[in-house]
């Protein structure tokens, strides 16, 4: 049996976009968690492809 030390572990806590369940035909995503559009939650955002976002276009 082998154990691993977590002293050097890197945890990615960057929010991952979640597709909007109320508008699945769009590119809308939620960055703050699961879709809550059906019961008055925060509005979704338009998804921007990573290469466009990083190039500043």
Buried (B, 14 or more C-beta within 10 A) or exposed (E): EEEEEEEEEEEEEEEEBBBBBBEEEEBBBBEEEEBBBEEEBEEBBEBEEEEEEEEEE
